[in-house]
Amino acid sequence: EVQLVESGGGLVQTGGSLRLSCATSGFNFDGYGIGWFHQAPGKEREGISCTRTWDGNTYYADSAIERASVSVDNAKKTVYLQMSSLKPEDTAVYYCAAVIGSCPPGGPEYTSYAYDYWGQGTQVTVSS
């Protein structure tokens, strides 16, 4: 059974940082792209990044490139999203997702439809 489990969310003050984890199981980790997304209340889901697990190459959304950093632990089959300089507008549920093969062309902002498996999400709340 394919599973993606996000963790690390919580309450953080404006200007703070968080590291989210996406622990995976049930599939060949090295053969997938892993994306991070967030969805704020009343808004559509937005892509943050996509990482090729076998070489760690990461594509970032333009809106995230200055404050997001993704890392991969292949031994643990886990992908991490480090977010810094958090703002109240970053308050959202953060999801990771897996896509077979590689990151979809066209950028993470526009390709959430292409992902095959999704985690349940973790809430991040940034207080002002």
C-alpha positions in Angstrom: 0.0 0.0 0.0 1.4 3.4 -1.0 1.6 5.8 1.9 2.8 9.4 2.2 2.6 10.8 5.7 3.3 14.5 6.4 4.4 15.7 9.7 6.1 18.8 11.3 3.2 21.2 11.0 2.1 23.4 13.8 1.9 27.0 15.0 4.7 29.4 14.3 5.2 33.1 14.6 5.7 35.4 11.6 9.3 35.3 10.5 9.8 31.8 11.9 10.6 28.6 10.1 9.4 25.0 9.9 10.6 21.8 8.5 8.0 19.5 7.2 8.6 15.8 6.6 7.0 13.5 4.0 7.6 9.9 5.0 6.9 7.4 2.2 6.3 3.7 1.9 4.9 1.1 -0.4 6.5 2.1 -3.6 9.9 2.3 -5.3 11.0 5.7 -3.9 13.8 6.2 -6.3 11.5 6.1 -9.3 9.2 9.0 -8.4 8.9 12.7 -8.2 7.8 14.0 -4.8 5.9 17.3 -4.8 4.9 19.7 -2.0 1.7 21.7 -2.1 -0.3 23.9 0.1 -3.9 24.9 0.3 -5.1 27.8 2.2 -8.8 28.1 3.4 -11.0 28.9 0.5 -8.3 28.7 -2.0 -7.1 26.2 -4.6 -4.2 23.9 -3.9 -0.9 25.5 -5.0 2.4 23.7 -5.9 5.6 24.6 -4.1 8.1 22.2 -5.4 8.8 18.9 -7.1 11.9 16.8 -6.4 13.4 13.9 -8.3 14.2 11.5 -5.6 17.0 9.7 -7.4 19.2 12.8 -7.8 17.6 15.3 -5.5 17.1 17.8 -8.3 14.2 20.1 -7.2 12.0 22.5 -9.2 10.5 25.3 -7.2 7.5 27.5 -7.8 8.4 31.1 -8.5 6.6 32.1 -5.3 8.5 29.7 -3.1 12.0 29.8 -4.5 13.4 32.3 -2.0 11.9 30.7 1.1 11.7 27.0 0.5 14.3 24.4 0.5 13.8 20.7 -0.2 16.1 17.8 0.9 15.9 14.1 0.5 16.9 11.2 2.7 16.9 8.2 0.4 17.7 5.8 3.2 14.6 6.9 5.1 12.5 7.4 1.9 11.6 10.8 3.3 11.5 14.3 1.7 11.8 17.4 3.7 10.5 20.9 3.1 12.1 23.7 5.0 10.2 26.9 4.9 11.6 30.2 6.3 10.5 33.7 6.9 7.0 32.5 7.3 4.1 34.9 6.8 0.4 34.7 7.9 -0.5 34.1 4.3 1.5 30.9 4.5 -1.2 29.4 6.8 -2.4 26.4 5.0 -2.6 22.6 4.9 0.6 21.3 3.4 0.6 18.2 1.4 3.2 16.0 -0.3 2.4 13.8 -3.3 4.1 11.3 -5.5 4.2 11.1 -9.3 5.5 8.0 -11.1 8.6 8.6 -13.1 9.6 12.2 -12.7 8.4 15.7 -12.0 5.8 16.8 -14.6 6.9 19.3 -17.1 5.5 22.8 -16.8 6.4 23.6 -13.2 5.0 22.7 -9.8 2.6 25.6 -9.9 0.5 24.0 -12.6 0.8 20.2 -12.4 -0.9 19.0 -9.3 -3.3 17.1 -11.5 -0.5 14.8 -12.6 0.3 13.3 -9.2 -0.7 9.7 -8.4 -0.6 9.5 -4.6 -1.3 12.1 -1.9 -0.7 12.4 1.8 -3.3 13.5 4.3 -1.7 16.9 4.9 -0.3 18.7 7.9 -1.6 22.1 9.1 0.7 25.0 9.3 -0.6 28.2 11.1 1.5 31.3 11.1 0.5 33.9 13.7 0.9 37.6 13.2 
